[in-house]
Amino acid sequence: MKRLYTYIVLLAAAAMGLSSCEYEFDNGSLTKETSIYVEGRLSNSDTNVIRIVKTLPYNMKVAAKDSAALNVTAVSSLELLRDGSGQQVFYADEAVGSVPKGSYYTVGAFHPGEKVTLKAGMEGVKKVSAETVIPQDVNWEYEVAEAISEADAHNVFHITISFDNAPDTDEFYGIQVEVRSNVTFYNEDGTVNPYYGQDYIYALNPPVDDSDDDIESIMAGEGDSHVFEYENIYLCDDSSLRTGRNTIAYDAKLWGPYYYFGMARTKGGDDRDSGKPVKVRTLQEYRVTLYSLSRELYRWYASQYNARYNPLAELGLCPPSFAYGNIKNGIGCFAGVCGTSSGWIVINDNWVDIDKALYY
């Protein structure tokens, strides 16, 4: 897969040396009418957010006092059906937990196999509709173990994820491994000072290099799977997966936090020696999540990825973006996803005595 990609880029570069390509794009159609944009990813989580806004012509002049018109979210009609039955939808006048202000949301998980239909209207624009099916849950298991290595053995972990691929259907999968890190300083005056202030979460992704052992090559196998990373999730279709059990394994480096002791001192003390930490606790946990995506969501993510990372467009050899959407009479994507998580599991829980000589 990487060799083919390199060949295409080299071919494109050679073509650029022989001729220059120039494209003209007619944006006139963008000025003719407004429409409704919908973005919703319904899942088996407890709260699901649906964003519905009105689009405006890109060259429309709006006075500062009318700037609120640039973000119209109030609908004139809204209907959400689950297998034909109505689902209550709420509107967030203010931010509510993970729900942004101006968004619509539902309470309660959607279930695998449910057909979900959305119909929405706004004043002055065509009504839109879309539907999706919540994908099936996946039978899977995982293992995260410290890798045996001569260098950085305590920081390298071997990740193994096995799952069953359904026969005779097109399936789409996503894999995400996250690490949650929390550093807490315990000061000599008895106070406690969290360094980060809250948990710091990052994706524990494998290094992407020129070897054949990176996760893209592993997930693509010998076939034609389109494997890419989007929003810290590795995504692929099942064109290269066998029916039944499949295993993906790779090594990833766990980065330890950097202790900046000067930030750990408590405030307000006149004595320079007061409030200095004497112990520090580092708690690191990991979480593995396997996603089963609907075809609509996979195609939406793929189109977003292609629009952002398209070297041929940068060379002027093709249009700069690829559009996809499943909103009838509108723009955007209304899709289903089912995720199963391991929950947070402790990797490291270390206490360290701090040498006060570090401050002098």
C-alpha positions in Angstrom: 0.0 0.0 0.0 2.8 2.4 0.9 4.8 1.5 -2.2 1.7 2.2 -4.4 1.2 5.5 -2.7 4.8 6.5 -3.3 4.6 5.5 -6.9 1.5 7.7 -7.4 3.2 10.7 -5.8 6.3 10.3 -7.9 4.2 9.9 -11.1 2.3 13.1 -10.1 5.5 15.0 -9.6 6.8 13.8 -13.0 3.6 15.0 -14.6 4.0 18.4 -13.0 7.4 18.7 -14.6 5.9 18.1 -18.1 2.8 20.3 -17.9 1.0 22.7 -15.7 -2.6 22.0 -14.6 -5.1 24.7 -13.9 -8.7 24.3 -12.6 -11.6 26.7 -12.4 -14.4 26.2 -9.9 -17.7 27.9 -10.3 -18.9 29.1 -6.9 -22.0 30.8 -8.3 -24.3 28.0 -7.2 -23.3 28.6 -3.6 -24.9 32.0 -3.7 -28.4 30.9 -4.9 -30.0 29.5 -1.9 -29.6 28.5 1.7 -30.0 25.0 3.0 -29.9 22.9 6.2 -26.7 21.3 7.5 -27.1 18.2 9.7 -24.4 16.3 11.6 -25.4 13.5 13.8 -23.7 10.3 15.0 -26.2 8.2 16.9 -24.7 5.5 19.0 -25.1 3.2 21.9 -23.9 5.9 24.4 -26.3 7.5 26.9 -26.4 10.9 25.2 -26.4 11.6 21.5 -25.9 15.0 19.9 -27.4 16.2 16.6 -26.2 19.5 15.1 -28.7 21.3 12.8 -27.9 24.7 11.4 -28.9 26.8 8.4 -26.3 27.5 5.8 -26.0 31.0 4.2 -24.4 32.2 0.9 -20.7 32.6 1.4 -20.8 36.2 0.0 -23.8 37.3 2.0 -23.2 40.6 3.8 -24.4 40.6 7.3 -24.1 43.6 9.6 -22.5 43.1 13.0 -25.8 43.6 14.8 -27.3 40.8 12.7 -24.4 38.4 13.2 -26.7 36.0 15.1 -28.2 35.1 11.7 -24.9 33.3 10.9 -25.7 30.6 13.3 -29.4 29.7 13.0 -30.2 26.6 14.9 -33.9 26.8 15.8 -36.0 24.5 13.6 -39.7 24.9 12.7 -40.2 21.1 12.7 -38.2 18.2 13.9 -39.1 14.5 14.0 -36.8 11.6 15.0 -38.1 8.0 14.6 -36.7 4.8 16.0 -38.1 1.8 14.0 -41.1 4.0 13.2 -41.7 5.2 16.8 -41.1 8.7 18.0 -38.0 9.6 20.0 -38.0 12.7 22.2 -35.4 15.3 21.2 -34.2 18.2 23.5 -32.7 21.5 22.6 -29.7 23.0 24.5 -30.3 26.7 25.2 -27.0 26.5 27.1 -24.2 24.0 27.2 -25.3 20.9 29.1 -22.4 18.6 30.0 -21.0 17.3 26.7 -23.8 18.9 24.7 -22.8 22.2 23.1 -25.1 25.2 23.2 -27.5 25.3 20.3 -27.4 21.6 19.7 -30.2 19.0 19.8 -29.7 15.8 21.8 -31.4 12.6 22.9 -31.2 10.7 26.2 -30.8 7.0 26.2 -28.7 4.6 24.0 -29.7 3.5 20.5 -29.6 -0.2 19.9 -27.9 -2.3 17.2 -30.2 -2.9 14.3 -32.5 0.0 14.9 -33.5 2.1 11.9 -33.4 5.8 12.7 -35.0 8.5 10.6 -34.6 12.2 10.9 -36.9 14.9 9.4 -36.3 18.6 10.0 -37.4 21.9 8.7 -36.4 25.6 9.0 -38.2 28.7 7.9 -37.4 29.6 4.3 -35.5 26.4 3.3 -36.4 23.0 2.0 -37.2 20.3 4.6 -34.5 17.7 4.9 -34.5 14.0 5.8 -32.0 11.2 6.4 -31.9 7.7 7.8 -29.4 5.3 9.1 -29.2 1.9 10.8 -27.3 1.4 14.1 -24.6 -1.2 13.3 -24.3 -4.5 15.1 -22.1 -4.9 18.2 -18.9 -6.8 17.6 -17.6 -9.8 19.4 -14.1 -8.9 20.4 -11.3 -9.2 23.0 -8.1 -7.3 23.6 -4.8 -7.5 25.5 -2.3 -4.7 26.4 1.0 -6.1 27.8 4.4 -4.6 28.4 6.6 -5.5 25.4 9.9 -7.3 25.7 12.5 -5.0 24.3 16.1 -4.1 25.0 15.4 -0.3 24.8 12.6 1.5 26.6 11.1 -1.8 27.6 9.1 -0.2 30.4 7.6 2.3 27.9 6.6 0.0 25.1 3.4 -1.9 25.1 2.2 -4.7 22.8 -1.5 -4.2 21.9 -3.5 -7.1 20.5 -7.1 -6.8 19.4 -9.2 -9.7 18.0 -12.7 -9.5 16.6 -15.2 -11.4 14.5 -16.0 -10.1 11.0 -19.5 -11.0 9.9 -19.9 -13.0 6.7 -21.6 -11.8 3.5 -22.0 -8.2 4.6 -19.9 -5.1 4.2 -18.6 -4.0 7.6 -16.6 -1.0 8.8 -14.4 -0.8 11.9 -12.5 1.6 14.0 -9.9 1.0 16.7 -8.8 3.5 19.4 -6.4 3.1 22.3 -6.3 6.0 24.7 -4.1 6.8 27.8 -5.3 8.9 30.7 -2.5 10.5 32.8 -2.9 12.3 36.1 0.0 13.8 38.1 -0.5 14.9 41.7 2.0 16.7 43.9 1.8 16.3 47.7 3.4 19.3 49.3 5.3 19.5 52.6 2.7 21.9 54.1 0.1 19.2 53.7 -1.6 20.7 50.6 -2.2 18.8 47.4 -1.7 20.2 44.0 -2.8 18.4 40.8 -0.3 19.3 38.1 -2.6 19.0 35.1 -5.7 20.1 37.1 -7.6 17.3 35.4 -6.9 14.0 33.6 -4.8 14.4 30.5 -6.0 12.1 27.7 -4.1 11.2 24.5 -4.3 8.5 21.9 -1.7 5.7 22.3 -1.1 5.3 18.6 1.8 3.3 17.1 4.6 5.2 15.3 3.8 5.7 11.7 7.1 5.1 9.7 8.3 3.5 6.5 8.3 0.0 7.9 5.8 -2.7 7.0 4.7 -3.1 10.6 2.7 0.1 11.2 -1.0 -0.3 11.9 -2.1 0.9 8.4 -0.2 -2.0 6.8 -1.4 -4.5 9.4 -5.1 -3.6 9.0 -4.9 -3.5 5.2 -3.1 -6.9 5.0 -2.7 -8.2 1.5 -5.9 -6.7 0.2 -7.3 -3.3 -0.8 -8.7 -2.0 2.5 -8.7 1.7 2.8 -7.0 2.3 6.2 -6.7 5.8 7.6 -6.6 7.7 10.9 -9.4 10.2 11.7 -10.0 11.8 15.1 -7.4 9.5 16.7 -9.3 6.4 15.5 -7.9 3.9 13.0 -10.6 3.1 10.5 -10.9 0.4 7.8 -13.4 -1.5 5.7 -13.5 -5.3 5.7 -12.3 -5.9 2.2 -9.0 -7.3 3.4 -10.4 -9.1 6.5 -11.3 -12.8 6.6 -14.7 -14.0 7.6 -14.6 -14.9 11.3 -11.8 -14.1 13.7 -9.3 -11.4 12.8 -6.3 -10.2 14.9 -4.5 -6.9 14.8 -1.4 -6.4 16.9 1.2 -3.7 17.1 3.6 -2.0 19.6 3.0 1.5 20.9 5.2 3.8 23.1 3.7 5.1 26.3 5.0 8.6 27.0 5.7 9.5 30.6 4.6 12.9 31.9 7.2 15.7 32.3 7.5 17.0 35.9 7.7 20.7 36.1 8.2 21.1 39.8 8.1 24.9 39.8 4.4 24.8 38.8 3.6 22.6 41.7 4.2 25.2 44.5 1.2 26.4 46.4 0.4 30.1 46.1 0.3 32.8 48.8 3.3 31.7 51.0 5.9 34.3 51.9 8.4 31.6 52.9 10.3 30.4 49.9 10.6 26.9 51.3 6.8 26.5 52.1 4.5 24.6 49.8 7.2 22.7 47.9 6.2 19.1 46.9 7.8 16.3 48.7 6.1 13.4 46.8 4.5 13.0 43.4 2.1 10.4 42.2 1.7 9.4 38.6 -1.4 7.5 37.6 -1.7 6.3 34.1 -4.6 4.2 32.7 -5.5 2.9 29.2 -8.8 2.3 27.5 -9.4 0.3 24.3 -12.5 0.9 22.2 -13.7 -1.0 19.1 -16.2 0.8 16.8 -18.6 -0.7 14.3 -19.5 2.1 11.9 -22.4 2.4 9.5 -21.6 2.8 5.8 -22.7 6.4 5.9 -20.3 7.3 8.8 -17.4 5.5 7.2 -17.8 7.3 3.9 -18.2 10.6 5.7 -15.0 10.1 7.6 -13.2 9.0 4.5 -14.4 12.1 2.6 -13.2 14.3 5.4 -9.8 12.6 5.5 -9.4 12.8 1.7 -10.2 16.5 1.7 -7.6 17.2 4.4 -4.8 14.9 3.2 -4.7 14.9 -0.6 -1.2 15.4 -2.0 -2.4 15.3 -5.6 -4.6 18.3 -4.9 -1.7 20.1 -3.5 0.1 19.4 -6.8 -2.8 20.7 -8.8 -3.6 17.3 -10.4 -7.1 16.8 -9.0 -9.9 18.8 -7.3 -9.0 19.6 -3.7 -11.8 17.8 -1.9 -14.3 14.9 -2.1 -17.8 15.5 -0.9 -20.1 13.0 0.7 -23.4 13.4 2.5 -26.7 11.5 3.0 -29.0 14.4 3.8 -31.8 14.6 1.3 -32.3 18.3 0.2 -29.5 19.3 2.5 -25.8 18.9 3.5 -24.0 16.8 6.1 -24.2 13.3 7.5 -26.7 11.4 9.7 -25.2 8.1 10.6 -24.9 5.3 13.2 -22.0 3.9 15.2 -21.7 1.3 17.9 -18.7 1.3 20.3 -17.6 -1.1 23.0 -15.0 0.1 25.5 -12.8 -1.7 27.9 -13.1 1.0 30.5 -10.1 2.6 32.2 -7.4 0.1 33.3 -4.3 1.1 35.4 -0.9 0.8 33.6 1.3 2.7 36.1 0.6 3.9 39.6 3.9 5.3 40.9 4.9 7.4 43.9 8.3 9.3 43.9 10.0 11.1 46.7 11.2 14.5 45.5 14.8 15.6 46.3 14.5 19.1 47.6 17.9 19.9 46.2 16.1 20.2 42.8 14.9 23.7 43.9 18.3 25.2 44.8 
